Amino acid sequence: MSKEIDISIRYLENVLSTNNSTLILSSTAAVLEAVSKNCDTTNGELKRSIISLLRIIDKKCFLNQDVDVNQIKFSLQEVGKLSTKYPKSHQKPGNEVKVKTNAEFREIETVPNPDEENIDNLLNQLNLKKVPSFSPAFPDIGDDSDDENGITTKQKEEERAEQHGQKVCEEEVVKLPDGREIRMKKTKTVNVKQTTKHVTISTKSANMPEVSRTFMNARRGFDEDEEEENTNFGSSNMRGGDPFERFRSMLKDKDEKIEAIEGESSSDPGTPGSSSKSKTIERTSEVSQKVSEKKEKDGRLLAEHEASKLDKSNLFAKQVDTYQGAALIDRKGEGSYEESTLVRSALPQDSQVATPPRMHVVEYMMMFGDDKKNNENEYLKGTTISSYVRLNNNLTTHEEQFKKKIQFEFSTAGTSSTTIDLDNLSDLLNQTDFNCLRPPNKFLEDTPLIVEQPKAIDWQREPTSAPPEKDLLLEHDGVDYVIFREKEGKVLEVRGGPKDALIVYATQSTHSSLLYQEAFLITFRTFISSLELVNKLIKRYLYMSLADDSQSESIARHTFSVIVRIIDETTQYELDFDLITSVTSFVYRLIHDGNFTYSRILRTRLLDRIKDSFDIQTVLGTNLCKPRKPHDLFDFKSAEIACQLTFIDSQLYHRIESAELLWWAQEQNEKKSKNLVNFTEQFNNLSFWVRTLIITQGTQKERERHMMKFVKIMKHLREMCNFNSYLAILSAIMSTPLARLEWSKNIKDALKEHTAVMDTAQSYKNYRALLQTAKPPCVPYIGIILQDLTFVHAGNPDTIPSDRCHGAKNMINFLKRWNQFAILDSIRKLKKW
């Protein structure tokens, strides 16, 4: 038994006495990983013992059933014995090496054009990115105090790290007439690293001019490596003539020796062999820049900002030339070039949070009242959805200011082509009805629900009979069963289809769309449950994994990746007995099939979701020690209060899942949308606290003093793009109890720039415009998002009318899901910050 297996087993034995499910499951995962690395995973006896151990552990920890600890220890001992009996066999890699034939170099009859594009000319045409210096503009948060004396210190740090690499590989292959090959290869790798840091410290006081000092540190590194399998590779005698002349001379000498030995002669010249020359270029570049700025006055922190920028570029290109003798008969090339820029801004991560009270999510949605001026028809024309498209474009602009992906190919059979990889969501939403639909070429009903009793779910069982001939889940391609939008004979995006067809189309290896797959994974809960979808995907995976063709294997891999993604995004509400039983049974089947890698991945993801507990009290800080003396609102700066509110909102916002928003729009179930309820309660609690604190003041002067303080806090919240707390305070200030009071001109003037945001005309047009121009990171007001999702759900049918698809029924209306995805995709992007 290996040391790793021995340690993991003994640790699990000790952990069993704690009766801590989390520790037991983590330790079991360590045993599974150790066995898969150090044992012969093809042995059936060992696999059965592992499955037996996992079954007992899962009954105890996942399903909370009473299990005898001695039974677990006995299973552990069996695993230990079999691990010693069947260690991993170590074979020399040289015994398994197989040489592939030269079948991929096919002859082409057409004569190549001398001006045909080659890899060098094409790379010279690419506009390779040069990274400029990063100089972000930080907002200057002023000092709240009136003290103009004192010393102000400003420190600015700039860091730039560059890493560039290039690998060029050239290979020549000559295929001799007798079937043998001669290869020569040359590889050159170059790596360059450079790091620079600038620190500028400026000091200024009332009686002295500003004094600045600059410090600089720089490091550079260069590494070059070159390997040659033949010293004559690329020598000067090759240039200007036949690149494979030396091979033919070697062949000629060999033929002359053979003729002399065998005494045979021939007047015919030797037949020249076919040969090929390939060149591969890989270039990677990564430039990381970070700028931070800190401003202090008399030792007190006034402002602190940080921003970073990451530029990446990747280039891959390959060219293959095929010769017959000295004649170039074929040239093929392909490759891709991708570059991207990611800019991130960050506020200082320092938090001591405040404590608010509790309310209901429905009041949160109705905080701004009903907008009766805008009817449903105007909404469904796309005004609101288009605002989310613009918001997504704005987030893309800020998050990926420059992103380009070019794929190119060229050959003697045709000209080179370049394509830019772009997905435009607005094109998918420009048709709001069921016109221009291309009905499916084939009709097939969905398979029955796979929702047997948990005890009967066992994916380890072999099928007792052959699968039915007509089962959509077993098809390689679902294109013929899906409804598309068609324009001028050109098939565009998915518009609907049976559930099984949409599942197949999302997991097939060809003719699918990454944007569709993302939309499917975010919105599938509106027409199928996670349990039903997982069971259908497991069925599809098992069928495809048993096939021995490459396409089925590719589909199986795609299907498994979708299963893992679903488990990754499963909510706590969905993690019930049935789903856990189905997934763990599938893990046993994977181990039974010898696929320990997939089983470990899936089991680890399931364990991570189960352990992902959340206590809102840790965010709100209700468990903090009480201060020695009570604090007043004016003991803290407005910017500091805004920061604390933003920390709370950010943590609560990042916990919200897309599924919770969809469920709330459909059924408004608080049990399903627990994180959403926590977030909305924070909004209500803050709003009621503000209006209570202002209205309970005894004098007009104190009320105006508190009002002006909250206006300052609102200003900072707006600068930080925390629109949740911003609108919570604004709704409190504009509420009826406060609106009836008399306010001074200074208060009214200070509120002018904010009150327009709450205008309900044209479905909160002003707020949407404000959100679209905001720079991330950003916390949006979730109430309007809930309202928009509710309108999309109520204003669009779940299925396509049968008269629009030749009488077919139960065709899922995926246009509705595109609209939902357009709204939820902005949530997903904002959560990335």
C-alpha positions in Angstrom: 0.0 0.0 0.0 1.3 3.4 -0.9 2.0 6.0 1.8 -0.6 8.4 0.4 -3.4 5.7 0.6 -2.3 4.6 4.1 -2.4 8.2 5.5 -5.8 9.0 3.9 -7.4 5.8 5.3 -6.0 6.3 8.8 -7.2 9.9 8.8 -10.7 8.9 7.7 -10.8 6.3 10.5 -9.9 9.1 13.0 -12.4 11.5 11.6 -15.3 9.0 11.9 -15.3 9.5 15.7 -16.1 13.3 15.3 -19.3 12.5 13.5 -18.7 15.7 11.4 -20.2 15.1 7.9 -18.1 17.7 6.2 -14.8 16.3 7.5 -15.9 12.7 6.7 -16.9 13.6 3.1 -13.6 15.6 2.6 -11.6 12.7 3.9 -13.4 10.2 1.7 -12.6 12.4 -1.3 -8.9 12.2 -0.3 -9.1 8.3 -0.1 -10.8 8.2 -3.6 -8.1 10.5 -5.1 -5.3 8.5 -3.5 -6.7 5.1 -4.7 -7.2 6.5 -8.3 -3.6 7.7 -8.4 -1.8 4.7 -6.9 -3.9 1.6 -7.8 -5.0 -0.4 -10.8 -8.4 1.2 -11.5 -9.3 -1.4 -14.0 -9.6 -4.1 -11.4 -13.3 -5.0 -10.8 -12.8 -6.1 -7.2 -11.2 -2.8 -6.2 -13.9 -0.8 -7.9 -16.6 -2.7 -6.1 -15.0 -2.1 -2.7 -14.7 1.7 -3.5 -18.4 1.8 -4.5 -19.4 0.0 -1.4 -17.4 2.4 0.8 -18.9 5.5 -0.9 -22.5 4.1 -0.6 -22.1 3.8 3.2 -20.5 7.2 3.5 -23.2 8.8 1.3 -26.0 7.2 3.3 -24.6 8.7 6.5 -23.5 12.1 5.3 -25.6 13.0 2.3 -28.9 11.3 3.2 -28.6 11.5 7.0 -29.3 7.8 7.6 -28.2 5.8 10.6 -25.1 3.8 9.7 -22.9 1.7 11.9 -19.4 3.2 12.1 -17.9 -0.4 12.3 -19.4 -1.1 8.9 -17.5 1.9 7.4 -14.3 0.8 9.1 -14.7 -2.7 7.7 -15.2 -1.3 4.1 -12.1 0.9 4.7 -10.0 -2.2 5.6 -11.2 -3.9 2.4 -10.2 -0.9 0.3 -6.8 -0.9 2.1 -6.2 -4.7 1.4 -7.2 -4.4 -2.2 -5.0 -1.3 -2.7 -2.0 -3.3 -1.6 -3.0 -6.3 -3.7 -3.6 -4.2 -6.9 -1.0 -1.4 -7.2 -0.7 0.7 -10.2 1.4 -1.0 -12.9 4.2 1.1 -14.3 5.0 0.4 -18.0 7.6 2.0 -20.0 6.1 4.6 -22.4 8.3 3.4 -25.2 6.5 0.1 -25.5 3.2 1.9 -26.3 4.5 4.3 -28.9 2.7 4.0 -32.2 3.8 5.7 -35.3 1.0 7.3 -37.3 1.0 6.9 -41.0 1.4 9.9 -43.4 -2.2 9.6 -44.6 -3.0 13.2 -43.8 -0.8 14.6 -46.6 -3.1 14.1 -49.6 -2.0 15.0 -53.1 -3.8 17.8 -54.9 -3.8 17.9 -58.6 -4.0 21.7 -58.9 -0.7 23.5 -59.4 0.0 25.9 -56.5 0.1 29.6 -57.3 3.5 31.1 -56.7 1.8 34.1 -55.0 -0.2 31.8 -52.7 -0.3 33.0 -49.1 2.1 31.4 -46.6 2.3 31.6 -42.9 5.0 34.4 -42.8 3.0 36.7 -45.1 -0.2 36.2 -43.2 1.4 36.8 -39.8 2.9 40.1 -41.1 -0.6 41.2 -42.1 -1.9 40.7 -38.5 -2.0 43.9 -36.4 -0.3 42.5 -33.3 -1.2 44.5 -30.3 1.2 46.9 -28.6 0.2 47.5 -25.0 0.2 51.2 -24.0 0.9 52.5 -20.5 -2.1 52.3 -18.1 -3.2 55.6 -16.6 -6.6 55.3 -14.9 -8.5 58.5 -13.7 -9.4 58.2 -10.1 -12.2 60.3 -8.5 -10.9 62.7 -5.8 -12.9 62.2 -2.6 -12.5 65.5 -0.7 -12.0 66.0 2.9 -15.2 66.6 5.0 -13.4 68.8 7.5 -13.0 72.6 7.2 -9.3 72.5 8.4 -7.2 73.9 5.5 -3.9 73.6 7.6 -2.1 70.4 8.1 0.0 68.2 5.8 -1.5 66.3 2.9 0.4 63.3 1.5 -0.4 61.6 -1.8 1.3 58.3 -2.8 1.0 56.8 -6.2 2.4 53.3 -7.2 2.6 52.0 -10.7 3.6 48.4 -11.5 4.1 46.9 -14.9 5.0 43.2 -15.5 5.5 41.9 -19.0 6.0 38.3 -20.0 6.4 37.3 -23.6 7.1 33.9 -25.1 7.5 32.4 -28.5 8.0 28.8 -29.6 8.8 28.0 -33.3 8.9 24.4 -34.4 10.0 23.4 -37.9 9.9 19.8 -39.0 10.8 18.0 -42.3 9.6 14.6 -43.1 10.7 12.5 -46.2 8.7 9.4 -47.0 10.9 6.9 -48.8 9.6 4.6 -51.6 10.1 1.6 -49.3 7.7 3.1 -46.7 10.3 4.3 -44.3 10.4 8.0 -43.1 13.3 10.3 -42.3 12.5 13.2 -39.9 14.5 16.3 -38.9 13.1 18.8 -36.4 14.2 22.1 -34.9 12.6 23.9 -32.0 13.4 27.4 -30.7 11.9 28.8 -27.5 12.4 32.4 -26.3 11.0 33.9 -23.1 11.3 37.5 -22.0 10.3 38.9 -18.6 10.4 42.5 -17.5 9.1 44.2 -14.3 9.1 47.9 -13.5 7.7 49.8 -10.4 7.4 53.5 -9.9 6.4 55.1 -6.6 5.7 58.8 -6.4 5.2 60.5 -3.0 3.9 64.1 -2.9 3.7 66.2 0.2 1.8 69.5 0.5 0.9 71.9 3.3 -0.8 75.3 3.6 2.5 77.2 3.9 4.7 75.1 1.6 4.7 74.2 -2.1 4.1 70.6 -3.2 7.2 68.4 -3.0 7.3 65.2 -5.0 9.8 62.3 -4.9 9.9 59.4 -7.3 11.4 56.0 -6.8 11.9 53.3 -9.5 12.8 49.6 -9.5 13.2 47.5 -12.6 14.1 43.8 -13.4 14.6 42.2 -16.7 15.2 38.6 -17.8 15.8 36.7 -21.1 15.9 33.0 -21.7 16.5 31.2 -25.0 16.5 27.5 -25.7 17.2 25.8 -29.0 16.9 22.1 -29.9 17.9 20.4 -33.1 17.5 16.7 -34.0 19.7 17.2 -37.1 22.5 19.7 -37.3 22.1 20.3 -41.1 18.5 21.6 -40.6 17.9 24.9 -42.3 21.5 25.1 -43.6 22.4 27.5 -46.5 22.7 24.8 -49.1 18.9 24.3 -48.9 18.0 27.8 -49.8 17.3 28.7 -53.4 17.0 25.0 -54.4 15.3 21.8 -53.5 14.8 21.7 -49.8 15.1 18.0 -49.7 18.0 17.5 -52.0 20.2 16.0 -49.2 17.5 13.3 -48.6 17.5 12.3 -52.2 21.3 12.2 -52.2 21.2 9.9 -49.2 18.6 7.8 -51.0 20.7 7.6 -54.1 23.8 6.5 -52.2 21.7 3.8 -50.5 20.3 2.6 -53.8 23.8 2.4 -55.4 25.1 0.3 -52.5 22.1 -2.1 -52.8 22.6 -2.4 -56.5 26.3 -3.2 -56.0 25.6 -5.9 -53.5 22.8 -7.6 -55.3 24.4 -7.2 -58.7 21.3 -5.7 -60.1 21.2 -2.7 -62.5 18.6 -0.6 -63.9 18.7 2.3 -66.4 15.6 3.9 -65.0 16.1 6.8 -62.6 15.1 6.4 -59.0 11.5 7.5 -58.2 11.6 10.5 -56.0 9.8 10.0 -52.6 7.1 12.3 -51.2 8.1 14.7 -48.5 6.5 17.3 -46.3 7.6 20.3 -44.3 5.7 21.8 -41.4 6.2 24.9 -39.4 4.3 25.7 -36.2 4.5 29.1 -34.4 3.1 29.7 -30.9 3.3 33.2 -29.3 2.0 34.2 -25.9 2.1 37.6 -24.4 0.8 38.8 -21.0 1.2 42.4 -19.7 -0.1 43.1 -16.2 -0.3 46.7 -14.9 -1.5 48.0 -11.6 -1.9 51.5 -10.4 -2.8 52.4 -6.8 -3.3 55.8 -5.2 -3.6 56.8 -1.6 -4.2 60.3 -0.1 -3.8 61.2 3.5 -4.1 64.3 5.6 -2.4 64.5 9.0 -2.2 60.7 9.1 -6.0 60.3 8.3 -6.9 58.4 5.1 -8.9 60.6 2.7 -9.1 58.4 -0.4 -7.7 55.2 -1.6 -8.1 53.7 -5.1 -6.7 50.9 -7.1 -7.0 49.7 -10.7 -5.4 47.0 -12.7 -5.2 46.1 -16.4 -4.3 42.8 -17.9 -3.5 42.4 -21.6 -3.2 39.0 -23.2 -2.5 37.8 -26.6 -2.2 34.2 -28.0 -1.1 33.3 -31.5 -1.1 29.8 -33.0 -0.2 29.1 -36.6 0.7 26.0 -38.6 1.7 25.5 -42.2 2.3 22.2 -44.0 3.9 21.9 -47.4 3.8 18.7 -49.3 6.4 17.9 -52.1 6.7 15.2 -54.7 10.3 15.3 -55.5 11.2 18.9 -55.9 7.7 20.0 -56.9 5.4 21.7 -54.3 2.0 19.9 -54.8 0.1 21.1 -51.7 0.1 23.8 -49.0 -2.3 24.0 -46.1 -2.3 26.3 -43.1 -4.5 27.2 -40.2 -4.4 29.1 -37.0 -5.9 31.6 -34.7 -5.0 34.9 -33.1 -6.7 36.3 -30.0 -6.1 39.3 -27.9 -8.0 40.7 -24.9 -7.9 43.5 -22.3 -9.4 43.3 -18.8 -9.6 46.4 -16.6 -10.7 46.1 -13.0 -11.2 48.8 -10.4 -11.2 48.0 -6.7 -12.1 49.8 -3.5 -10.1 49.3 -0.4 -11.2 46.0 1.3 -11.7 47.1 4.9 -15.0 46.5 6.5 -16.7 46.9 9.9 -20.4 46.6 9.1 -23.5 48.2 10.6 -26.8 46.6 11.8 -30.2 47.1 10.2 -33.9 45.6 11.0 -36.3 43.2 8.6 -39.1 43.5 6.0 -40.8 41.7 3.0 -39.7 41.3 -0.6 -43.0 42.3 -2.2 -42.8 45.8 -0.6 -39.3 46.0 -2.1 -40.7 45.5 -5.6 -43.5 48.0 -5.0 -41.3 50.6 -3.4 -41.6 53.0 -6.3 -45.3 52.4 -6.8 -47.1 51.1 -9.9 -46.3 52.8 -13.2 -49.8 52.7 -14.9 -48.7 55.0 -17.7 -46.8 52.3 -19.4 -49.0 49.4 -20.4 -47.8 45.9 -21.1 -47.9 46.3 -24.9 -45.4 49.1 -24.9 -43.2 47.0 -22.6 -43.3 44.0 -24.8 -42.3 46.0 -27.9 -38.8 45.7 -26.6 -38.1 49.0 -24.9 -37.0 47.5 -21.7 -35.2 44.5 -23.2 -33.2 46.9 -25.4 -32.0 48.7 -22.3 -30.5 45.4 -21.0 -28.8 44.8 -24.4 -27.2 48.3 -24.1 -26.2 47.5 -20.5 -24.6 44.3 -21.6 -22.7 46.2 -24.3 -21.6 48.7 -21.7 -20.3 46.0 -19.4 -18.5 44.4 -22.2 -16.9 47.7 -23.1 -15.6 48.2 -19.6 -14.7 44.6 -18.8 -13.2 43.7 -22.2 -12.3 47.0 -23.7 -10.6 45.2 -26.6 -11.2 41.6 -27.5 -10.6 40.1 -30.9 -10.4 36.6 -32.1 -9.3 35.8 -35.7 -9.3 32.3 -37.2 -7.6 31.9 -40.5 -6.9 29.1 -43.0 -5.4 28.9 -46.4 -4.5 26.2 -48.9 -3.7 25.7 -52.6 -7.4 24.8 -53.2 -8.7 28.3 -52.2 -7.8 31.7 -50.9 -7.1 32.5 -47.2 -10.0 33.6 -45.0 -10.2 35.4 -41.7 -13.3 35.4 -39.4 -13.9 37.4 -36.3 -15.6 35.6 -33.4 -18.4 37.9 -32.3 -21.8 37.2 -30.7 -24.3 40.0 -30.9 -27.2 39.5 -28.5 -29.3 42.3 -30.0 -29.6 40.4 -33.3 -31.3 37.6 -31.4 -34.0 39.9 -30.0 -34.9 41.9 -33.1 -37.9 39.7 -33.8 -40.6 39.6 -31.1 -43.2 37.5 -32.8 -43.4 34.0 -34.4 -42.8 35.1 -37.9 -40.0 33.7 -40.2 -39.9 30.4 -38.3 -38.5 27.3 -39.9 -40.4 24.3 -38.6 -38.4 21.2 -37.6 -37.7 18.7 -40.3 -38.5 15.8 -38.0 -41.0 15.4 -35.1 -40.3 13.3 -32.1 -42.0 13.3 -28.7 -40.0 13.9 -25.5 -39.0 10.8 -23.5 -41.0 10.2 -20.4 -39.8 11.8 -17.1 -37.0 10.0 -15.4 -38.1 10.5 -11.9 -38.3 7.1 -10.3 -38.2 6.6 -6.6 -34.7 7.3 -5.2 -34.2 3.7 -4.2 -34.7 2.7 -7.9 -32.3 5.2 -9.3 -29.1 3.3 -9.9 -27.1 4.3 -13.0 -24.8 1.3 -12.3 -27.4 -1.1 -13.6 -27.0 -2.3 -17.2 -30.1 -1.8 -19.4 -32.2 -5.0 -19.5 -33.3 -4.4 -23.1 -32.1 -2.4 -26.1 -33.1 1.3 -26.1 -36.0 2.3 -28.2 -35.3 3.1 -31.8 -36.7 6.6 -31.5 -35.2 8.4 -28.6 -34.2 12.0 -29.1 -31.6 11.9 -26.2 -29.7 9.2 -28.1 -29.3 11.3 -31.3 -26.0 12.8 -32.3 -27.4 16.0 -33.8 -30.6 17.8 -32.8 -30.7 20.3 -35.7 -33.5 18.5 -37.5 -35.8 18.6 -34.4 -35.2 22.3 -33.5 -37.2 25.3 -34.7 -35.0 28.1 -36.1 -35.6 31.7 -37.2 -35.0 31.9 -40.9 -34.3 35.0 -43.0 -33.8 35.0 -46.8 -33.1 31.3 -46.7 -30.4 31.7 -44.0 -30.9 29.8 -40.7 -30.3 32.1 -37.8 -30.8 31.4 -34.0 -32.8 28.8 -32.1 -36.5 29.8 -31.5 -37.8 26.6 -29.9 -38.4 22.8 -30.0 -39.1 19.8 -27.8 -37.3 19.7 -24.5 -35.2 16.8 -25.5 -34.2 18.4 -28.8 -33.0 21.6 -26.9 -31.0 19.3 -24.6 -29.4 17.5 -27.5 -28.6 20.7 -29.3 -26.9 22.1 -26.2 -24.7 19.1 -25.8 -23.8 18.1 -29.3 -20.3 18.5 -30.5 -21.0 20.2 -33.8 -23.4 22.9 -35.3 -24.1 24.4 -31.9 -23.7 27.9 -30.5 -21.8 28.9 -27.3 -24.3 31.7 -26.8 -27.2 29.3 -27.0 -25.6 26.9 -24.6 -25.1 29.7 -22.1 -28.7 30.8 -22.5 -29.9 27.2 -22.1 -28.0 26.7 -18.9 -29.3 29.9 -17.3 -33.0 29.6 -18.3 -33.6 25.8 -18.4 -35.4 25.9 -15.0 -38.3 27.7 -16.6 -39.3 24.5 -18.6 -37.6 21.6 -16.9 -36.4 20.9 -13.3 -32.7 20.3 -12.5 -33.4 16.8 -11.4 -35.1 15.8 -14.6 -32.5 17.5 -16.7 -29.6 15.8 -14.8 -31.3 12.4 -15.3 -31.7 13.0 -19.0 -28.1 14.1 -19.4 -26.8 11.1 -17.5 -28.8 8.8 -19.8 -27.4 10.6 -22.8 -23.8 10.4 -21.4 -24.0 6.6 -20.6 -25.3 5.8 -24.1 -22.6 7.9 -25.9 -19.8 6.7 -23.6 -20.5 3.1 -24.6 -20.0 3.8 -28.3 -16.6 3.5 -29.8 -16.7 6.3 -32.4 -15.0 9.6 -31.9 -18.2 11.7 -32.4 -20.0 9.9 -29.6 -17.0 10.3 -27.3 -16.9 14.0 -28.0 -20.7 14.2 -27.2 -20.1 12.3 -24.0 -17.5 14.8 -22.9 -19.7 17.8 -23.7 -22.6 16.2 -21.9 -20.5 15.5 -18.8 -19.3 19.1 -18.8 -22.9 20.3 -18.8 -23.7 18.0 -15.9 -20.8 19.5 -13.9 -21.9 23.0 -14.7 -25.5 22.3 -13.5 -24.2 20.9 -10.2 -21.9 23.9 -9.9 -24.9 26.2 -10.1 -27.4 24.2 -8.2 -29.1 26.1 -5.4 -29.5 25.0 -1.8 -33.3 24.5 -2.5 -32.6 22.1 -5.3 -30.1 19.9 -3.4 -32.8 17.5 -2.1 -32.8 13.8 -1.5 -33.7 12.8 -5.1 -31.0 14.9 -6.8 -28.2 13.9 -4.4 -29.2 10.2 -4.8 -29.2 10.5 -8.6 -25.8 12.2 -8.8 -24.1 9.8 -6.3 -25.5 6.8 -8.2 -24.0 8.2 -11.3 -20.6 8.6 -9.5 -20.8 4.9 -8.6 -21.4 4.1 -12.3 -18.4 6.1 -13.4 -16.2 4.2 -10.9 -17.7 0.9 -12.1 -16.7 1.9 -15.7 -13.2 2.8 -14.5 -13.6 6.5 -15.0 -12.1 7.7 -11.6 -11.3 11.1 -13.0 -14.8 12.1 -13.8 -16.2 10.5 -10.6 -13.8 12.6 -8.5 -14.6 15.8 -10.3 -18.4 15.3 -10.0 -18.3 14.2 -6.4 -16.1 17.1 -5.4 -18.4 19.6 -7.1 -21.4 18.1 -5.3 -19.6 18.3 -2.0 -18.7 21.9 -2.5 -22.3 22.9 -3.1 -23.5 21.0 -0.1 -20.8 22.7 2.1 -21.6 26.1 0.7 -23.6 27.4 3.7 -24.2 31.1 4.3 -25.0 33.0 7.5 -26.3 36.5 6.8 -25.5 37.6 10.4 -21.8 37.4 9.5 -22.4 39.9 6.7 -24.6 42.3 8.8 -22.2 42.1 11.7 -24.9 41.5 14.4 -22.4 39.3 16.2 -19.9 42.1 16.7 -19.1 43.4 20.2 -21.0 46.5 21.2 -18.9 49.7 21.3 -17.9 51.1 24.7 -19.9 54.3 24.0 -22.8 54.9 21.7 -21.9 56.4 18.3 -23.7 59.1 16.5 -24.3 59.3 12.7 -22.0 62.3 12.5 -19.1 60.4 14.1 -18.4 58.8 10.7 -17.5 60.3 7.4 -20.1 60.1 4.6 -17.7 58.2 2.4 -17.0 55.6 5.1 -20.7 54.9 5.7 -21.2 54.6 1.9 -18.3 52.1 1.8 -19.8 50.0 4.6 -23.2 49.9 2.9 -21.5 48.9 -0.3 -19.6 46.0 1.4 -22.9 44.7 2.7 -24.7 45.0 -0.6 -21.9 43.5 -2.6 -21.7 40.4 -0.5 -25.5 39.9 -0.5 -25.7 40.6 -4.2 -23.0 38.1 -5.2 -25.0 35.3 -3.4 -28.1 35.7 -5.6 -28.4 33.0 -8.2 -30.1 33.5 -11.6 -32.5 30.6 -10.7 -33.8 32.6 -7.8 -34.8 35.5 -10.0 -36.5 33.3 -12.5 -38.4 31.5 -9.7 -39.5 34.8 -8.2 -40.8 36.0 -11.5 -42.9 32.8 -11.9 -44.2 32.0 -8.4 -42.7 34.5 -5.8 -41.7 31.7 -3.5 -39.5 32.9 -0.7 -38.2 29.4 0.2 -36.7 29.1 -3.3 -35.2 32.6 -3.4 -33.6 32.9 0.1 -30.6 34.9 -1.1 -32.9 37.3 -3.0 -35.0 37.8 0.1 -31.9 38.7 2.2 -30.8 41.2 -0.4 -34.3 42.9 -0.7 -34.7 43.0 3.1 -31.4 44.9 3.3 -32.9 47.5 0.9 -36.1 47.8 3.0 -34.3 47.9 6.3 -32.0 50.7 5.1 -34.9 52.7 3.7 -37.0 52.5 6.8 -34.0 53.3 9.0 -33.3 56.5 7.1 -36.8 57.8 7.2 -37.2 56.9 10.9 -33.9 58.6 11.9 -34.9 61.8 10.1 -38.5 62.1 11.2 -37.8 61.3 14.8 -35.6 64.4 15.3 -37.1 67.0 17.6 -36.3 70.2 15.6 -36.3 71.4 12.0 -32.6 72.1 12.2 -31.7 68.6 13.3 -33.9 67.1 10.6 -32.2 69.2 7.9 -28.8 68.3 9.4 -29.6 64.6 9.1 -31.2 65.1 5.7 -28.0 66.7 4.3 -25.9 63.9 5.8 -27.8 61.3 3.9 -27.7 63.4 0.7 -23.8 63.3 1.0 -24.0 59.6 1.6 -26.1 59.2 -1.5 -23.6 61.1 -3.6 -20.8 58.8 -2.6 -23.0 55.7 -3.2 -23.7 57.0 -6.7 -20.0 57.5 -7.3 -19.4 53.9 -6.1 -22.2 52.7 -8.4 -24.1 51.1 -5.5 -27.5 51.8 -6.8 -29.2 49.5 -4.4 -28.4 51.6 -1.3 -28.6 54.8 -3.3 -32.2 54.2 -4.3 -33.0 52.9 -0.8 -32.0 56.2 0.8 -33.6 58.2 -2.1 -36.9 56.3 -1.7 -36.9 57.1 2.0 -36.2 60.8 1.4 -39.0 61.0 -1.2 -41.5 59.0 0.9 -44.8 60.6 1.9 -44.0 61.2 5.6 -40.8 63.2 4.6 -42.3 64.8 1.5 -45.0 66.5 3.6 -42.4 68.4 5.7 -41.0 71.8 4.8 -37.4 71.9 3.7 -35.0 74.7 3.1 -33.8 75.8 -0.3 -30.4 74.2 0.2 -32.0 70.8 0.8 -34.3 71.2 -2.3 -31.3 72.2 -4.5 -29.2 69.3 -3.2 -32.0 66.8 -4.1 -32.6 68.1 -7.7 -30.0 65.9 -9.4 -31.3 62.8 -7.6 -35.1 63.0 -7.7 -35.2 62.5 -11.5 -33.8 59.0 -11.1 -37.0 57.9 -9.5 -39.2 59.1 -12.3 -41.4 56.1 -13.3 -42.0 57.4 -16.9 -41.2 55.0 -19.7 -40.4 52.1 -17.3 -37.8 54.0 -15.2 -36.0 55.4 -18.3 -33.7 57.7 -16.2 -32.5 55.0 -13.9 -31.8 52.7 -16.8 -29.8 55.4 -18.6 -27.8 55.9 -15.3 -27.1 52.2 -15.0 -26.0 51.8 -18.6 -23.4 54.5 -18.2 -22.1 53.2 -14.9 -18.6 51.8 -14.6 -18.3 48.4 -12.9 -18.0 47.2 -10.2 -21.7 48.0 -9.7 -24.6 46.8 -7.5 -27.9 47.4 -9.4 -31.3 48.0 -8.0 -32.8 44.5 -8.1 -36.5 45.6 -8.0 -36.6 46.7 -11.6 -34.9 43.5 -12.7 -37.6 41.5 -10.9 -40.3 43.6 -12.5 -38.8 43.1 -16.0 -38.6 39.3 -15.5 -42.2 39.2 -14.3 -43.4 41.1 -17.4 -41.4 38.8 -19.7 -42.9 35.8 -18.0 -46.4 37.1 -18.1 -46.2 38.6 -21.6 -44.8 35.6 -23.5 -46.2 32.1 -23.9 -44.2 29.1 -22.7 -44.8 27.2 -25.9 -45.1 28.1 -29.6 -48.6 27.9 -31.0 -49.1 24.7 -32.9 -50.2 26.4 -36.1 -46.8 28.0 -36.3 -45.0 24.7 -36.4 -47.1 22.4 -38.6 -49.3 21.2 -35.8 -46.6 20.1 -33.4 -47.4 20.6 -29.8 -45.3 21.3 -26.6 -42.7 23.2 -28.5 -40.8 25.3 -26.0 -40.8 29.0 -26.9 -37.1 29.8 -26.7 -37.6 33.5 -27.7 -39.0 34.0 -24.2 -35.7 32.4 -22.8 -33.6 34.7 -25.0 -35.4 37.7 -23.4 -34.8 36.3 -19.9 -31.2 35.6 -20.8 -30.7 39.2 -21.9 -31.8 40.4 -18.5 -29.9 37.8 -16.5 -26.7 38.0 -18.4 -26.2 41.5 -17.1 -26.5 40.1 -13.6 -23.9 37.5 -14.4 -21.5 40.0 -15.8 -21.9 42.4 -12.8 -21.2 39.5 -10.4 -17.9 38.9 -12.1 -16.5 42.1 -10.6 
